[in-house]
Amino acid sequence: MSDTGTGLDRVHSVGGCLMRIAYGGFASLYLLAGLIAVHHERPQIWLIVFAAVANAAVLAPGRWRIRAAFGAGALSLLGTLYISTAADLHHSNPGVAAEIGGLLIVIARAVWKAPRDRLVPLAVLLGAAVLAVPLRWSPVAALVFTAPLGITVAVALGVGLYLRAIDARRARSLAAARRDERLELARDLHDFVAHHVTGIVVQAQAARFAAQSGAAQSPERLDTMFAGIEKAGTEALTSMRQMVGLLRDAQHTGAADGEAFGAAGRTASGAAGGAAGAAATRPVGDLGRLRDLVAGFADPPATLALAPDLGPLPPEVAASVHRVVQESLTNVRKHAADAASVRVAVARAAGGSVEVSVRDDGQGRGRRLPSSGFGLAGLTERVNALGGRLRAGPRPEGGWEVVALLPAAGNE
């Protein structure tokens, strides 16, 4: 199954390529015109070269972005040193504006995307390169133009830091959503473990009572009792292993450019202060609440189709099926107000897995309710934690679909 958001990533990639082509074409034409105007003076030609390198750094792809920024800043500073000491400029050059503009864009991009350990030296280098440009003419020019250029450098730094903060906040929110979904599933698994262990105790007590009663027990009766104990113990061990793995992974959830533990306090307080409410609202390990959930979704009307051969499901799988349907129906209500119907289906797939799908016929028109944008990310984390896969995207015939494949071979 394809990952969520792949189509949108392709759109962004194509848009970025088109922007680079347009910027590169405009910069090339501008610098070519400037070169034709000053081709008779070698120092002026060098200024066009410096501008070309600065704008090339703007167009550098991601893996070369930092190196290109260092190169453009260093070349600009060395060029300023060379021209201010070994050349004499008598008039302005059209390439200077292009060079300064390119360096300012490089500053914003570098501050936005550069690793932390390179951020400060890179910003200092590029800022110094911009502020030193007037020294190519005279110290007086430097005194006049340094303050305005300093303002433009500050603006570029501010833009880069603002974009960096947005990315960091989104990364932390995404990591928190994934961690919270893992912890929610771990709490569900804790309840299921308690259910399995209770079943073991009850069946063991029944076996002891039968033995103490003195009544003869047939081998078939004893085998049934011990098989039930064995099955409940196996399911308890499986749920406990999954719960421990989820809790361990949740402790190490991180985000780029910042620790992703900002919501830990909120999660802990929510678990402590609202434990009773959480226990009441978490889905149980059966499909009964799924029918109630779909039946209560009336705008647009939703229908539920449960395959006859579905059979009993592991509690964590049934709870995840409920969670997938719940989040999908919430998204329909938020983003597909024009949908006429919603179809929910749960069926067995190849290998004993369970496939749950939610499909609507909406075109995305109508109301747009506020959304954090992390519901599907958390849902994907839950499904992946169980060894399954989730796909969300548009349907070829129109509308939207969410399809999750959950392993449940052990309970066929």
Sequence and secondary structure as in RCSB ss.txt:
>XXXX:A:sequence
MSDTGTGLDRVHSVGGCLMRIAYGGFASLYLLAGLIAVHHERPQIWLIVFAAVANAAVLAPGRWRIRAAFGAGAL
SLLGTLYISTAADLHHSNPGVAAEIGGLLIVIARAVWKAPRDRLVPLAVLLGAAVLAVPLRWSPVAALVFTAPLG
ITVAVALGVGLYLRAIDARRARSLAAARRDERLELARDLHDFVAHHVTGIVVQAQAARFAAQSGAAQSPERLDTM
FAGIEKAGTEALTSMRQMVGLLRDAQHTGAADGEAFGAAGRTASGAAGGAAGAAATRPVGDLGRLRDLVAGFADP
PATLALAPDLGPLPPEVAASVHRVVQESLTNVRKHAADAASVRVAVARAAGGSVEVSVRDDGQGRGRRLPSSGFG
LAGLTERVNALGGRLRAGPRPEGGWEVVALLPAAGNE
>XXXX:A:secstr
   TTHHHHHHHHHHHHHHHHHHHHHHHHHHHHHHHHHTT HHHHHHHHHHHHHHHHHT  GGGHHHHHHHHHHH
HHHHHHHHHHH    S  HHHHHHHHHHHHHHHHHHHHS HHHHHHHHHHHHHHHHHGGGGT HHHHHHHHHHHH
HHHHHHHHHHHHHHHHHHHHHHHHHHHHHHHHHHHHHHHHHHHHHHHHHHHHHHHHHHHHHHT     HHHHHHH
HHHHHHHHHHHHHHHHHHHHHHHHHHT  BTTB S TTHHHHHHHHHHTHHHHHHHS  SSSHHHHHHHHT BTT
BEEEEE TT     HHHHHHHHHHHHHHHHHHHHH TT   EEEEEEE GGG EEEEEEE   S S      S H
HHHHHHHHHHTT EEEEEE TTSSEEEEEEE  GGG 
